[in-house]
Amino acid sequence: MKWCSIVAKSSVLLSMWIFIIPVLIGLLFELLVIVPMRVPVDESPVFLLYQDWALGLIFLKIWTQLVMMDHLLPLVDDSWRVKFEWMRDHGFSRLQGFWVLREIVIPIVMKLLTALCIPYVLARGVFPVFGYPLVVNSAVYRFAWLGCLGVSLLCFCAKRFHVWFTNIHNSIRDDRYLIGRRLHNFGEDKPETPSEVRPVVERSGFVGGADLGLRHRRNIPIED
């Protein structure tokens, strides 16, 4: 029963990882690159799912290899590498199907569906309301995914530049003000007592030197 459960969970997860996710990746790549370049505006695109699946499988394998080699891309963070390493260490015998489905498979599928559906809704449902001709609507449909990708890249770059300028501003502010404030507040948490100050002054020779100079000024003879 244990191995039957493991085989069932592994079959479901592998089918989603090997078939569903590559088809979505290949379809997204075709809508982004192939359709705007090769399909005319007055023609309807024809999608071959087996070609999309093969292409998406290649991209998925490249992406997973980059994640495991720690070559992080803008769309990849360190959490994916930690998840993949956890799966590799546990193997099929200790595979937690619901965790893998919730933390790995479903987030990837939801991101791909979002990237596929939002441009389609904007091109087919929102833009035709403005009453433009059919040719214009078809051209918008061709470049909807590419336009959404450009807007996403602009937002990502703007966010990165905002974080970068904020870090520069904070570093300049800290260099100018934070060091002085820290020096000003240095030693206020633990004030020194007179009993602690006196041995330090005596060891430095300041008391003896001051007393010697005072005797010279008053013409007091120095005793051996």
C-alpha positions as a Python dict, from the first residue, in 0.01 Angstrom:
ca = {
    (1, 'M'): (0, 0, 0),
    (2, 'K'): (287, 236, 77),
    (3, 'W'): (452, 182, -260),
    (4, 'C'): (118, 204, -440),
    (5, 'S'): (60, 543, -278),
    (6, 'I'): (411, 656, -373),
    (7, 'V'): (364, 544, -734),
    (8, 'A'): (25, 716, -757),
    (9, 'K'): (156, 1046, -618),
    (10, 'S'): (466, 1032, -836),
    (11, 'S'): (260, 959, -1147),
    (12, 'V'): (30, 1257, -1091),
    (13, 'L'): (317, 1494, -1018),
    (14, 'L'): (530, 1370, -1307),
    (15, 'S'): (241, 1396, -1550),
    (16, 'M'): (185, 1757, -1451),
    (17, 'W'): (558, 1832, -1459),
    (18, 'I'): (631, 1655, -1788),
    (19, 'F'): (314, 1728, -1988),
    (20, 'I'): (110, 2021, -1856),
    (21, 'I'): (387, 2265, -1762),
    (22, 'P'): (590, 2214, -2087),
    (23, 'V'): (277, 2265, -2299),
    (24, 'L'): (205, 2593, -2121),
    (25, 'I'): (567, 2708, -2157),
    (26, 'G'): (578, 2621, -2527),
    (27, 'L'): (245, 2789, -2593),
    (28, 'L'): (361, 3103, -2418),
    (29, 'F'): (685, 3108, -2618),
    (30, 'E'): (494, 3063, -2943),
    (31, 'L'): (260, 3350, -2860),
    (32, 'L'): (552, 3572, -2762),
    (33, 'V'): (795, 3502, -3046),
    (34, 'I'): (669, 3279, -3326),
    (35, 'V'): (319, 3419, -3385),
    (36, 'P'): (423, 3789, -3410),
    (37, 'M'): (712, 3701, -3643),
    (38, 'R'): (560, 3440, -3876),
    (39, 'V'): (181, 3475, -3877),
    (40, 'P'): (32, 3765, -4079),
    (41, 'V'): (-220, 3994, -3919),
    (42, 'D'): (-508, 3880, -4143),
    (43, 'E'): (-456, 3510, -4065),
    (44, 'S'): (-539, 3302, -3761),
    (45, 'P'): (-252, 3119, -3591),
    (46, 'V'): (-254, 2740, -3576),
    (47, 'F'): (-104, 2585, -3262),
    (48, 'L'): (59, 2241, -3271),
    (49, 'L'): (59, 2122, -2913),
    (50, 'Y'): (319, 1850, -2962),
    (51, 'Q'): (567, 2105, -3095),
    (52, 'D'): (484, 2336, -2807),
    (53, 'W'): (532, 2048, -2565),
    (54, 'A'): (875, 1959, -2704),
    (55, 'L'): (985, 2321, -2700),
    (56, 'G'): (851, 2378, -2351),
    (57, 'L'): (1023, 2065, -2222),
    (58, 'I'): (1357, 2199, -2345),
    (59, 'F'): (1299, 2536, -2174),
    (60, 'L'): (1187, 2367, -1854),
    (61, 'K'): (1500, 2152, -1843),
    (62, 'I'): (1723, 2454, -1905),
    (63, 'W'): (1546, 2649, -1630),
    (64, 'T'): (1580, 2370, -1374),
    (65, 'Q'): (1948, 2325, -1456),
    (66, 'L'): (2012, 2697, -1412),
    (67, 'V'): (1833, 2692, -1077),
    (68, 'M'): (2030, 2392, -951),
    (69, 'M'): (2360, 2544, -1070),
    (70, 'D'): (2276, 2859, -870),
    (71, 'H'): (2286, 3081, -1181),
    (72, 'L'): (2004, 3301, -1065),
    (73, 'L'): (1796, 3487, -1322),
    (74, 'P'): (1557, 3777, -1261),
    (75, 'L'): (1263, 3536, -1260),
    (76, 'V'): (1436, 3289, -1029),
    (77, 'D'): (1503, 3341, -662),
    (78, 'D'): (1694, 3131, -414),
    (79, 'S'): (1379, 2967, -277),
    (80, 'W'): (1340, 2752, -592),
    (81, 'R'): (1687, 2608, -550),
    (82, 'V'): (1610, 2523, -186),
    (83, 'K'): (1288, 2346, -288),
    (84, 'F'): (1456, 2145, -564),
    (85, 'E'): (1739, 2043, -332),
    (86, 'W'): (1485, 1930, -74),
    (87, 'M'): (1312, 1712, -335),
    (88, 'R'): (1642, 1566, -449),
    (89, 'D'): (1749, 1482, -94),
    (90, 'H'): (1420, 1314, -1),
    (91, 'G'): (1369, 1116, -322),
    (92, 'F'): (1058, 922, -419),
    (93, 'S'): (1040, 710, -104),
    (94, 'R'): (984, 1012, 124),
    (95, 'L'): (810, 1233, -129),
    (96, 'Q'): (542, 1461, 17),
    (97, 'G'): (297, 1496, -267),
    (98, 'F'): (82, 1774, -126),
    (99, 'W'): (386, 1984, -37),
    (100, 'V'): (535, 1946, -385),
    (101, 'L'): (199, 2025, -541),
    (102, 'R'): (146, 2332, -325),
    (103, 'E'): (498, 2474, -325),
    (104, 'I'): (631, 2387, -672),
    (105, 'V'): (375, 2269, -926),
    (106, 'I'): (80, 2497, -851),
    (107, 'P'): (288, 2823, -833),
    (108, 'I'): (448, 2748, -1172),
    (109, 'V'): (113, 2658, -1332),
    (110, 'M'): (-56, 2969, -1189),
    (111, 'K'): (218, 3199, -1316),
    (112, 'L'): (203, 3046, -1663),
    (113, 'L'): (-178, 3065, -1673),
    (114, 'T'): (-164, 3428, -1560),
    (115, 'A'): (88, 3510, -1834),
    (116, 'L'): (-135, 3338, -2091),
    (117, 'C'): (-478, 3460, -1980),
    (118, 'I'): (-426, 3829, -1896),
    (119, 'P'): (-310, 3933, -2248),
    (120, 'Y'): (-587, 3725, -2402),
    (121, 'V'): (-853, 3892, -2188),
    (122, 'L'): (-714, 4237, -2268),
    (123, 'A'): (-692, 4166, -2644),
    (124, 'R'): (-1022, 3981, -2687),
    (125, 'G'): (-1242, 4126, -2416),
    (126, 'V'): (-1127, 4479, -2332),
    (127, 'F'): (-977, 4630, -2647),
    (128, 'P'): (-1267, 4547, -2888),
    (129, 'V'): (-1495, 4760, -2669),
    (130, 'F'): (-1324, 5076, -2803),
    (131, 'G'): (-1471, 5006, -3150),
    (132, 'Y'): (-1156, 4980, -3361),
    (133, 'P'): (-1158, 4793, -3696),
    (134, 'L'): (-1104, 4421, -3717),
    (135, 'V'): (-751, 4459, -3854),
    (136, 'V'): (-648, 4670, -3556),
    (137, 'N'): (-802, 4421, -3314),
    (138, 'S'): (-618, 4137, -3485),
    (139, 'A'): (-288, 4327, -3466),
    (140, 'V'): (-345, 4395, -3096),
    (141, 'Y'): (-414, 4025, -3044),
    (142, 'R'): (-86, 3935, -3219),
    (143, 'F'): (128, 4163, -3003),
    (144, 'A'): (-68, 4147, -2676),
    (145, 'W'): (169, 3900, -2507),
    (146, 'L'): (476, 4083, -2631),
    (147, 'G'): (337, 4414, -2505),
    (148, 'C'): (255, 4268, -2164),
    (149, 'L'): (608, 4128, -2146),
    (150, 'G'): (752, 4474, -2223),
    (151, 'V'): (536, 4637, -1955),
    (152, 'S'): (641, 4371, -1703),
    (153, 'L'): (1008, 4427, -1784),
    (154, 'L'): (968, 4804, -1743),
    (155, 'C'): (800, 4758, -1405),
    (156, 'F'): (1072, 4517, -1297),
    (157, 'C'): (1350, 4757, -1403),
    (158, 'A'): (1175, 5048, -1231),
    (159, 'K'): (1149, 4849, -910),
    (160, 'R'): (1515, 4751, -929),
    (161, 'F'): (1625, 5110, -991),
    (162, 'H'): (1409, 5228, -701),
    (163, 'V'): (1575, 4978, -466),
    (164, 'W'): (1918, 5071, -602),
    (165, 'F'): (1869, 5447, -556),
    (166, 'T'): (1722, 5390, -210),
    (167, 'N'): (2029, 5191, -106),
    (168, 'I'): (2261, 5461, -243),
    (169, 'H'): (2069, 5732, -58),
    (170, 'N'): (2079, 5536, 268),
    (171, 'S'): (2451, 5467, 238),
    (172, 'I'): (2529, 5837, 176),
    (173, 'R'): (2308, 5938, 468),
    (174, 'D'): (2475, 5687, 697),
    (175, 'D'): (2822, 5802, 595),
    (176, 'R'): (2741, 6163, 674),
    (177, 'Y'): (2527, 6140, 986),
    (178, 'L'): (2521, 5797, 1140),
    (179, 'I'): (2893, 5782, 1227),
    (180, 'G'): (2887, 6118, 1403),
    (181, 'R'): (2578, 6025, 1600),
    (182, 'R'): (2735, 5697, 1707),
    (183, 'L'): (3050, 5874, 1824),
    (184, 'H'): (2845, 6131, 2011),
    (185, 'N'): (2651, 5862, 2193),
    (186, 'F'): (2956, 5648, 2260),
    (187, 'G'): (2999, 5568, 2627),
    (188, 'E'): (2670, 5713, 2747),
    (189, 'D'): (2520, 5375, 2825),
    (190, 'K'): (2783, 5301, 3093),
    (191, 'P'): (2925, 5615, 3258),
    (192, 'E'): (3261, 5574, 3423),
    (193, 'T'): (3289, 5618, 3798),
    (194, 'P'): (3566, 5828, 3954),
    (195, 'S'): (3726, 5510, 4091),
    (196, 'E'): (3755, 5380, 3732),
    (197, 'V'): (3885, 5706, 3587),
    (198, 'R'): (4160, 5770, 3842),
    (199, 'P'): (4370, 5455, 3777),
    (200, 'V'): (4357, 5522, 3405),
    (201, 'V'): (4479, 5879, 3451),
    (202, 'E'): (4750, 5773, 3691),
    (203, 'R'): (4873, 5504, 3454),
    (204, 'S'): (4894, 5756, 3173),
    (205, 'G'): (5123, 5976, 3385),
    (206, 'F'): (4896, 6275, 3354),
    (207, 'V'): (4861, 6334, 3732),
    (208, 'G'): (5233, 6313, 3801),
    (209, 'G'): (5317, 6535, 3507),
    (210, 'A'): (5061, 6795, 3604),
    (211, 'D'): (5184, 6800, 3967),
    (212, 'L'): (5547, 6829, 3854),
    (213, 'G'): (5472, 7122, 3626),
    (214, 'L'): (5278, 7297, 3903),
    (215, 'R'): (5574, 7268, 4142),
    (216, 'H'): (5813, 7415, 3884),
    (217, 'R'): (5585, 7713, 3830),
    (218, 'R'): (5562, 7779, 4205),
    (219, 'N'): (5941, 7729, 4264),
    (220, 'I'): (5876, 7446, 4503),
    (221, 'P'): (6178, 7219, 4539),
    (222, 'I'): (6134, 6865, 4425),
    (223, 'E'): (6206, 6602, 4682),
    (224, 'D'): (6395, 6290, 4580),
}
